[in-house]
Every structure is written in C-alpha cells, then in structure tokens.
Amino acid sequence: MKIRTPYLVMFLLFVVLGVYYPSLFAPFNTVDDRGMINALLNFDHFSLKDIFFPGENGYYYRPLLSLTFIADNFLWGQQPSFMHLENILIHAVNTLLVFFIAGEISKRYGVQNSLLSLSASLLFALHPINTEPVNWISGRTDLLAALFILLSTFLLLRALATESKVLSALASSSFLLSCLAKDSAIFFFPAVILIIWHTDVSGESLFSSFYASLKKRFFFFSSYSFAVITYFTFRHIAFAKADSGISTAAQGVIGHNARFLYTLKVILKLLGFYVKKLFFPMPLNFAISGASDYYIPLGIIIIIVCLYLIYRRDLVADLFLASICVVSPAFLVALNRMAWTPIAERYLYIPAATFAIGMAFSVFFLCRRFNWGKVLPLFAVMLYVTSAYATVERNFVWQDNLTLFQDTIRKSPGYPPIINELALALKDHGRNAEGDAMLMTNSMGKNAKNKEFCDLNRAALLCGVGDFKSARRLLLDNLNPSSAIYPQILLKLANVDGRLLEQAASIQEKEQIRKELISMLKKLQDNTGDPYFLYRLGQQFLFAGEKTEAQKYFAKAYEAAPEGAHYKMAAKKLAEKLKQ
C-alpha cells in the first residue's frame, strides 16, 4: 500500500502531539528540574568556553543539554509549559527519524510498503516506556541524545547506500553531538561498527568478513573512531581537575571492591529486566529500586541470542544489538549507584527506537513467511490503541508531582528518596504538617544514595524552628566534595553559620564561627566560581577587622562580577575606600 510521505509525516506529528498534549500542563519536577531552574535564576550571560571546557571537576558532561536550558532561560523565562513542549517536539522529530530510518532499511530489503515504516514509528511514538523522558524536563538529555543518534543512523545508512564520504562525515559528527548531549551515547559506537561491518557480508568467517569490510570502508570506521577520540578529548579538557563520572563508573567494575560474580549477577538480571520492559513496560514506575533475581535466566538467554545475532550479520539483527549496546551503561549506574534511582525507565528511550524498527521488520518478515497478513492489521490496531491509552494515562499521572510521587511510593514503598519528594509535594499542596513529619522521619543509612538530598531538607526544617546547631551537624555529616549537591550543602552551611554568628554570646565564639564561615565561603567560591562569594568574603574580613584582606576580595569581586550584578558597584566603592 502506497501513501504519500507528507501525509504520513503529518499523521505521525498529529499522533505525538495529541497523545502528549497533557504533558504541557505538568509542573517542574522536584527531582533535578528545580535544581536546574535555580541554577539558571541569576544566569544573565554565558560563555561557550565555560560550558564546553570549564576545566574543573566534573561528573556528567552534557554541554548540549546545558545549551538548551540556557536557551529556555533567555527565550521564555523558564516557563514549564514551553519547556515541556520542547520535549514533546523533540520526541516528534525522533519519531519521524525512526520513520525515515525504517524507509532506508526497507530499500535495503527491497520492501515497497510505507506502512512498514509507519508501523515502526508508531510503535516508538506510542511506547509507554517513553513517557518518563518526555514528561520530565530533565529527561531531555535522553531525547537529545536519541535525536543525534537517530540522525547519525539515517545518514550512515544513506552514506553506505551511496558510498558517500561526505554523508559518513556528517553521520559521525551527529554521533559526536549525541555524546555531547548525554555521556552514555558513546555506547552506540559498537552498534555503528556492526552496521558498517554487516553492510556487505563477505568472507567465510566473522573475522575475514570484518577484515574485508574494514578494507572497503576504512573511512566510515575511521570517521566514527575520530568522533569517539574527539569526545574523550573534549571531556578530558572539560574535567581537567578530575573526571569523577568515569572514575565512579570504573570503580565498581575494576576497582578493589569489585566482585566478579556479583557484577555478573547484576548485569544478567538487569539485562533481562530491561529487555522485558521493552516488550512489556507495565507497571511504569519513576523510581525502580531493584529487580528480581528471576530475571537472571532471561538475561542468560538474551546473551545467547545476542551472540547468534552477531553471527547472523544482518541489519535488522544489528538494530536489536544496538538496543542492548545503548542500554548497557544502565548496568554501571546500578553497580555504582550513580543516579538517584538505580534502575530507570528513561534509559530505554534510545533502545526503544531501534527496538521498534527491529520488531516491525521482524514481524513483517514472519507474517510474509507464514502468510499471517490477514490477522496482522487487527493485532497492530489493538497494540497501538492499548499503547496510546497507557501512554495518555501515564501523562496524566505526570501532570502533578503529588500524583506522580504517590503512584511511585505505592510501587516502591519505603524508598527514602521518593519519601523525600512526596513530602515536598505535600508541602507544595499546603499539607505542611504531613510533609514536615514525613521529612523529619525520613532518615537514611550513612552510605545510602541521595542521603544528602533528604538531610538537606531536614536541615532546612531544623533551621525553620531555630535549631541551627542541629542543622549544622546534619549538614557537616553530608559534606562530601564528590556529592552532586556539594555546593548546595556548602551554601546552606554558610547561611547557618551566618545565623549562628548573630546568636554568638562571646567574642571567642564569634571569632571561631567567622573563621568557619570564611572557610565555607572560600570553598563555595572555588567550587562554583561565583564572584558573589568573593564579595561575601570581603564582608566577613571587614567585620573581622582585616581590612587588607577585605580590600583584596572586594577588588576581586568587582573585577569578576558580571555587569548588572547588584553587588558590583558596592564592591568597587568598598575596595577603593579600604585602599585609601
């Protein structure tokens, strides 16, 4: 059946915008979204050099993601509806890319049926597993990475079909951009190698066919290899002091605490769990704290299937292998507790795209072989209707943080990070007593992931009732330079010390607290580079009677402060006055 491509494109856009329309009314999520917004509140200028090459300590390296949020800040002032609309539009573009990739693969197999491409793109557009990254503004990192990975795949297929080195260079450049949108996109590289390798199946063995492919398409291999080298070069320059992201990932695999059997067990069960989620995504859960060991046999079966798919040397098989490649970084997250939840549905967004294409072609070939064409349309309609219903229903859950976290706590009862977020949602709805009680009783183990988030909120409650000493002890217990919220804890400590300074009864006590406050402010300035803390340091040295140090910091604050900063002229006047 032949339907003109523009009509199919309009239909796909209509489906995506219609299904995800409820997402426009969702608020900022308290997990990551509000932290990102707070970081942009006083952002009035930016430097590409600072975004791409800050030259500091680092964990995630996602400069393209940062650029999109900065653009949001300047274009429409951090309006959540517009930021949600961006996510939806990126998902729509990704759906269209799936459509065009499927079209290229159809040409490879001599299939003249536009409905096959439509089926693959609809499966991806409506897959319920995609609701988390589309609804969550901070989940845009997965959407952006998918955008450039899918564009890279489309360009690569065109380049292989036309032997175009120009398209190959563009494809590898797009792959580099995907890595700059999300670190884990680098794991798509093995899938690229398989696709190039299997374009021309030649030779009697795997090794001989790979060698023949390498000789014939050396430019294709080398352009993607150059993209990988460029990414790691960028990352090395950006995190010149320390790359805590790579070191943390490596620690659980090759570190002194690594246990081979434990690592293998985790990988197998997560492999089984994530693949199961692609086929049967329900129930959807924003915070999955663990997976059953019953998934281990499924993981073993999947490993065997993957080896068979590599042996087959087939493009459709490569799409399934691509899904496994891109989801594999999720194993490192679980092994090393690198994120606030060890298992997450958002990690399946990119794998869902290649999975959808692979499934569409696999089902098509099976139906053609066994003559199931008559029942296929009915099955497809049922699948798409149920998927659309589940996706729309989930989008309504995301419309309210309280609804989302109540749903999450039902599915992950007793999970402390979600208890913390549910308490904040209750407070946002005016249920302060319930929220405060939940926060104060939400104590976590010393080595628990995200303990600092919970304790930071508990410290804020203690400050609210005037117990600054208890708040300070709680904050000091979480003062870890490798923590993602280390600057926030430092800032809270500085504010707590400021209040304790006001309450100090003796000169000796004031001097001790001021000394600690100055230490905190220096750490804040070193960690954030914000010149405002230079100004605050000048104030504290002035109060302490150290005019020379005060003049030095006021002068530095004036020089480094951006134009329009409220303290810039005050710093200048104080520096000039103290210099006299």
C-alpha positions in Angstrom: 0.0 0.0 0.0 1.4 3.4 -1.1 0.6 6.5 0.9 2.4 9.8 0.1 5.1 10.5 2.7 3.9 14.1 3.6 0.6 12.7 4.7 2.3 10.0 6.9 4.5 12.7 8.4 1.5 14.9 9.3 -0.3 11.9 10.8 2.7 11.0 13.0 3.0 14.6 14.2 -0.7 14.6 15.0 -0.4 11.4 17.0 2.6 12.5 19.1 1.2 16.0 19.8 -2.2 14.5 20.6 -1.0 11.8 22.9 1.4 14.0 24.8 -0.8 17.1 25.0 -1.5 16.6 28.7 2.3 16.9 29.4 2.1 20.6 28.6 0.3 21.2 31.9 2.9 19.4 34.1 4.9 21.4 36.6 8.6 21.3 37.2 9.6 18.1 38.9 11.3 18.4 42.3 13.8 15.8 41.1 16.5 17.7 39.2 14.1 20.1 37.4 14.0 22.7 40.2 17.7 22.4 40.8 18.3 23.2 37.2 15.9 26.1 37.3 17.6 27.5 40.5 21.0 27.4 38.8 19.6 29.5 35.9 17.8 32.1 38.1 20.7 34.6 38.1 22.1 33.5 34.8 22.4 36.6 32.6 25.3 35.7 30.4 27.2 32.6 29.2 30.4 31.6 27.6 30.7 28.7 25.2 34.1 28.0 26.6 32.8 27.8 30.1 30.1 25.4 29.0 32.2 23.1 26.9 35.6 23.4 28.7 35.1 24.6 32.3 38.4 22.9 33.3 37.1 21.8 36.7 35.9 18.7 38.5 33.0 17.0 36.7 30.6 14.1 36.7 28.2 14.5 33.8 29.5 16.1 30.6 26.4 17.3 28.7 27.2 20.7 27.2 24.4 20.5 24.5 21.8 19.8 27.2 23.0 22.9 29.1 22.7 25.0 26.0 19.1 24.1 25.5 18.3 25.0 29.1 20.1 28.3 28.7 18.1 28.9 25.6 14.9 28.3 27.5 16.1 30.8 30.1 16.6 33.6 27.5 13.7 32.8 25.2 10.7 32.3 27.5 11.9 32.7 31.0 11.8 29.1 32.2 8.1 28.6 31.6 7.4 24.9 32.3 4.8 24.6 29.5 7.3 25.8 26.8 10.0 23.5 28.2 7.6 20.5 28.1 6.6 21.5 24.6 10.3 21.3 23.6 10.5 17.8 24.9 7.4 16.8 23.0 8.6 18.3 19.8 12.0 16.5 20.1 10.1 13.3 20.6 8.1 14.0 17.5 11.3 14.6 15.5 12.7 11.4 16.8 9.6 9.6 15.7 10.0 11.0 12.2 13.6 9.9 12.2 12.5 6.4 13.1 10.1 6.6 10.1 12.8 7.6 7.7 15.4 5.1 9.0 12.8 2.3 8.5 12.3 3.6 5.0 16.0 3.3 4.3 16.1 -0.2 5.7 13.0 -1.1 3.5 15.0 -0.2 0.4 17.8 -2.4 1.6 15.4 -5.4 1.7 13.5 -4.4 -1.4 10.3 -3.8 0.5 7.9 -1.3 -1.1 5.5 -0.7 1.7 5.3 2.6 3.5 3.0 1.1 6.2 6.0 -0.8 7.5 7.8 2.4 8.2 4.6 3.8 9.7 4.3 0.8 12.0 7.8 1.1 13.3 7.5 4.9 14.0 4.0 4.4 15.7 5.4 1.7 17.9 8.1 4.1 19.1 5.8 7.2 19.3 3.3 5.4 21.5 5.6 3.1 23.5 4.6 3.8 27.2 8.3 3.4 28.3 9.0 6.8 26.7 6.7 8.8 28.9 9.3 9.4 31.6 11.9 11.2 29.5 9.2 13.1 27.5 7.3 14.3 30.6 10.4 15.0 32.7 12.1 18.2 31.6 15.5 16.9 32.9 14.9 13.8 30.8 15.6 15.9 27.8 19.1 14.6 27.8 17.8 11.2 26.5 15.7 12.9 23.9 18.6 15.0 22.6 21.0 12.0 22.5 18.4 10.0 20.7 17.9 12.8 18.2 21.5 12.8 17.1 21.9 9.0 17.3 18.9 8.5 15.0 20.1 11.3 12.7 23.5 9.6 12.6 22.0 6.2 11.8 19.9 7.7 9.0 22.9 9.5 7.5 25.1 6.4 7.9 22.6 4.2 6.0 22.4 6.8 3.2 26.2 7.0 3.2 26.6 3.2 2.9 24.0 3.1 0.1 25.7 5.8 -1.9 29.3 5.3 -0.8 29.4 9.0 0.2 32.2 10.0 2.4 30.6 13.4 3.0 27.5 11.7 4.5 29.7 9.5 6.5 31.5 12.5 8.0 28.1 14.1 8.8 26.9 10.9 10.4 29.9 10.7 12.6 29.6 14.4 13.5 26.0 13.7 14.5 27.2 10.8 16.7 29.6 13.2 18.4 26.8 15.6 19.1 24.8 12.8 20.7 27.7 12.1 23.1 27.8 15.8 24.0 24.0 15.6 24.8 24.4 12.5 27.0 27.6 10.7 28.1 26.2 7.2 27.6 25.5 7.8 23.9 29.2 6.7 23.4 28.0 3.1 23.9 26.2 3.3 20.5 29.7 3.1 18.9 29.8 -0.8 18.9 26.4 -0.8 17.1 27.8 1.5 14.4 30.7 -0.8 13.9 28.2 -3.7 13.4 26.1 -1.8 10.9 29.1 -0.8 8.8 30.6 -4.3 9.0 27.4 -6.1 8.0 26.5 -3.8 5.1 28.5 -6.2 2.8 28.6 -9.7 4.2 31.6 -11.2 2.7 34.2 -13.8 3.7 33.7 -17.2 5.2 34.1 -16.3 8.8 33.4 -13.4 11.1 37.0 -12.3 11.2 37.5 -12.5 7.5 34.3 -10.6 6.7 35.3 -7.9 9.2 38.7 -7.5 7.7 37.2 -7.2 4.2 34.7 -4.6 5.5 37.5 -2.7 7.2 39.5 -2.5 4.0 36.5 -1.5 1.9 35.0 1.1 4.3 38.0 2.3 6.2 36.8 5.9 6.0 33.5 5.0 7.6 35.2 3.2 10.5 37.8 5.9 11.0 35.3 8.8 10.9 33.3 7.3 13.8 36.6 6.4 15.6 37.7 10.0 15.3 34.4 11.2 16.8 35.0 8.9 19.8 38.5 10.3 20.2 37.2 13.8 19.9 34.6 13.2 22.6 37.1 11.9 25.1 39.5 14.7 24.3 36.7 17.3 24.9 35.8 15.6 28.2 39.4 15.4 29.3 39.9 19.2 28.8 36.5 20.0 30.3 37.3 18.0 33.5 40.9 18.9 33.8 41.0 18.6 37.6 39.1 15.3 37.9 36.6 13.2 36.0 34.5 11.7 38.7 32.0 10.3 36.3 34.4 7.9 34.6 36.2 7.1 37.8 33.0 6.3 39.6 31.8 4.1 36.7 35.2 2.2 36.6 35.3 1.7 40.4 32.5 -0.8 40.6 33.8 -2.8 37.6 37.6 -2.8 38.1 38.0 -1.3 41.5 39.3 -3.1 44.5 35.8 -3.7 45.8 34.6 -5.3 42.6 33.3 -8.8 42.9 33.1 -10.7 39.6 30.1 -13.0 40.4 28.1 -10.2 42.0 28.8 -7.9 38.9 27.8 -10.7 36.5 24.6 -11.4 38.5 23.6 -7.7 38.4 24.3 -7.4 34.7 22.3 -10.5 33.8 19.2 -9.7 35.8 19.2 -6.0 34.6 19.6 -7.2 31.1 16.6 -9.5 31.5 14.6 -6.7 33.3 15.3 -4.0 30.7 14.5 -6.3 27.7 11.3 -7.4 29.4 10.4 -3.7 29.8 10.7 -3.2 26.0 8.2 -5.9 25.4 6.0 -5.4 28.5 6.6 -2.0 30.0 3.9 -2.1 32.7 3.9 -1.3 35.5 5.5 2.1 34.9 7.5 3.4 37.9 9.5 6.6 38.3 11.8 5.1 40.9 12.6 1.4 40.5 14.8 0.4 43.4 15.6 -3.2 42.4 15.0 -6.1 40.1 14.2 -9.7 40.9 16.8 -12.4 40.6 14.2 -14.3 38.5 15.4 -12.1 35.5 18.8 -13.8 35.6 17.8 -16.8 33.4 16.2 -14.4 30.9 19.5 -12.4 30.9 21.4 -15.6 30.0 19.0 -16.3 27.2 19.5 -12.8 25.8 23.3 -13.1 25.9 23.0 -16.3 23.8 20.5 -14.6 21.4 22.9 -11.6 21.0 25.8 -14.0 20.1 23.5 -15.6 17.5 22.5 -12.1 16.1 26.2 -11.2 15.7 26.8 -14.4 13.8 23.8 -13.7 11.5 25.4 -10.5 10.2 22.0 -8.9 9.4 20.9 -5.3 9.6 17.7 -6.0 11.4 19.7 -8.1 13.9 22.0 -5.2 14.3 19.1 -3.0 15.4 18.3 -5.3 18.3 22.0 -5.4 19.2 22.1 -1.6 19.1 19.3 -1.6 21.8 21.5 -3.8 24.0 24.6 -1.6 23.4 22.8 1.6 24.4 21.1 0.2 27.5 24.4 -1.3 28.8 25.5 1.9 30.6 22.5 1.4 32.9 24.3 -1.6 34.3 27.1 0.7 35.5 24.5 3.1 37.1 23.1 0.2 39.2 26.5 -1.2 40.1 27.8 2.1 41.3 24.7 3.9 42.4 25.5 6.7 40.0 21.9 8.1 40.0 19.2 8.8 42.5 17.4 5.6 41.4 19.5 2.5 40.4 17.1 1.4 37.7 15.2 3.8 35.4 12.8 3.6 32.5 14.3 6.7 30.8 17.4 4.6 29.9 15.2 2.7 27.5 14.3 5.7 25.3 17.1 5.3 22.7 16.9 1.5 22.8 13.1 1.7 22.2 13.8 3.4 18.9 16.0 0.7 17.4 13.8 -2.0 19.1 10.7 -0.6 17.4 12.3 -0.7 13.9 13.7 -4.2 14.5 10.4 -5.5 15.8 8.4 -4.0 12.9 10.7 -5.7 10.3 10.8 -9.0 12.2 7.0 -9.2 12.4 6.7 -8.2 8.8 9.1 -11.0 7.6 7.4 -13.6 9.8 3.9 -12.7 8.5 5.2 -12.8 4.9 6.8 -16.2 5.6 3.8 -17.8 7.3 1.0 -15.9 5.5 -0.3 -14.1 8.6 -1.1 -10.9 6.7 -4.8 -11.1 7.4 -4.5 -11.0 11.2 -1.7 -8.6 11.4 -3.7 -5.4 10.9 -6.1 -6.3 13.8 -3.2 -7.1 16.0 -1.4 -3.9 15.1 -4.6 -1.8 15.9 -5.0 -3.5 19.2 -1.3 -2.9 20.1 -1.4 0.8 19.1 -4.7 1.5 20.9 -3.6 -0.1 24.2 -0.2 1.6 24.0 -1.8 5.0 23.3 -4.2 4.5 26.2 -1.4 3.5 28.6 0.8 6.5 27.5 -2.0 9.1 27.8 -2.9 7.7 31.3 0.7 8.0 32.4 0.9 11.5 31.0 -2.0 12.5 33.3 -0.1 11.0 36.3 2.8 13.3 35.4 0.6 16.4 35.5 1.0 16.7 39.2 4.1 16.0 41.4 1.9 14.8 44.2 0.1 12.3 42.0 3.3 11.1 40.5 5.1 10.5 43.8 2.0 8.9 45.4 2.0 6.5 42.5 5.7 5.9 42.8 5.6 5.3 46.6 2.9 2.7 46.0 5.2 0.8 43.6 8.4 1.4 45.6 7.2 1.6 49.2 9.8 2.7 51.8 12.2 4.1 49.2 13.7 7.1 51.0 14.4 9.4 48.1 10.7 9.2 47.0 9.5 9.7 50.5 11.5 12.9 50.5 10.0 14.0 47.2 6.5 13.1 48.3 6.9 15.2 51.5 7.9 18.2 49.3 4.9 17.6 47.1 2.6 17.5 50.1 4.1 20.8 51.3 3.6 22.4 47.9 -0.1 21.4 48.2 -0.4 23.2 51.6 -0.2 20.0 53.6 2.7 21.2 55.6 2.2 19.2 58.8 2.2 15.9 56.8 5.2 16.9 54.7 7.3 18.1 57.6 6.5 14.9 59.6 7.5 12.8 56.7 10.7 14.7 56.1 11.8 14.5 59.8 11.3 10.8 60.0 12.9 10.0 56.6 16.3 9.0 57.9 18.7 7.2 55.6 21.7 5.0 56.1 25.1 6.7 56.1 26.1 5.3 52.7 22.7 5.4 51.1 22.5 7.1 47.7 20.8 10.5 47.9 21.1 10.7 51.7 22.4 14.3 51.3 19.2 15.3 49.5 17.0 14.1 52.4 19.3 15.6 55.0 19.4 18.9 53.3 15.6 19.2 53.6 15.7 18.0 57.2 18.3 20.7 57.9 16.1 23.3 56.4 13.3 22.2 58.7 15.6 22.4 61.7 16.6 26.0 60.7 12.9 26.8 60.4 12.4 26.0 64.1 15.6 27.8 65.1 17.7 24.7 65.8 20.7 25.9 63.8 23.3 23.8 65.7 21.5 20.5 64.9 21.1 21.6 61.3 24.8 22.3 61.1 25.7 18.9 62.5 23.4 17.3 59.9 25.0 19.3 57.1 28.5 18.6 58.1 27.7 14.9 58.2 26.9 15.2 54.4 29.8 17.5 53.4 31.3 15.4 50.6 33.1 17.1 47.8 32.1 14.3 45.3 28.4 14.9 46.0 26.2 16.3 43.3 24.8 18.9 45.7 28.1 19.7 47.5 27.7 23.5 46.6 24.1 23.5 48.0 25.3 22.0 51.3 28.2 24.5 51.5 25.8 27.4 50.8 23.4 26.1 53.5 26.2 25.7 55.9 27.4 29.3 55.2 23.9 30.6 55.9 23.6 28.5 59.1 27.0 29.9 60.2 25.7 33.4 59.5 22.7 32.8 61.8 24.9 31.2 64.5 27.2 34.3 64.2 24.3 36.5 65.1 23.5 34.4 68.1 27.0 34.0 69.4 27.4 35.2 73.0 31.1 35.7 73.3 33.9 37.3 71.2 35.8 33.9 71.1 32.7 32.1 69.8 32.1 34.8 67.2 35.7 34.5 66.0 35.5 30.7 65.7 32.2 30.8 63.8 33.5 33.6 61.5 36.6 31.6 60.8 34.5 28.6 59.8 32.2 30.8 57.7 35.2 32.2 55.8 36.3 28.7 55.1 32.9 27.7 53.8 32.8 30.8 51.5 36.2 30.1 50.1 35.2 26.5 49.3 32.0 27.8 47.7 33.9 30.3 45.5 36.4 27.6 44.5 33.7 25.1 43.7 31.2 27.4 41.9 33.4 30.2 40.6 30.6 32.7 41.5 32.2 36.1 42.3 29.4 36.9 44.7 31.2 34.7 47.3 34.3 36.9 46.8 32.1 39.8 47.9 30.8 38.0 50.9 34.4 37.0 51.8 35.2 40.7 51.7 32.4 41.5 54.1 33.5 38.9 56.6 37.1 40.0 56.6 35.8 43.6 57.0 33.7 42.6 60.0 36.7 40.8 61.4 38.8 44.0 61.1 41.2 42.5 58.5 41.0 45.5 56.1 43.8 44.4 53.8 42.2 41.0 53.1 38.8 42.7 52.8 40.1 45.2 50.2 41.6 42.3 48.2 38.4 40.3 48.0 36.2 43.4 47.2 38.6 44.3 44.3 38.4 40.7 43.0 34.6 40.7 43.3 34.3 43.9 41.3 36.6 42.6 38.6 34.9 39.3 38.2 31.2 40.3 38.8 29.0 40.4 35.6 27.6 43.7 34.5 24.4 44.5 36.3 25.2 42.4 39.4 23.7 44.0 42.4 26.9 43.9 44.4 29.3 45.1 41.7 29.3 48.8 42.4 29.3 48.2 46.2 32.4 46.0 45.9 34.1 48.8 43.8 33.3 51.5 46.4 34.4 49.4 49.3 37.7 48.4 47.6 38.5 52.0 46.8 37.6 53.2 50.3 39.7 50.5 52.0 42.7 51.2 49.7 43.0 54.7 50.9 
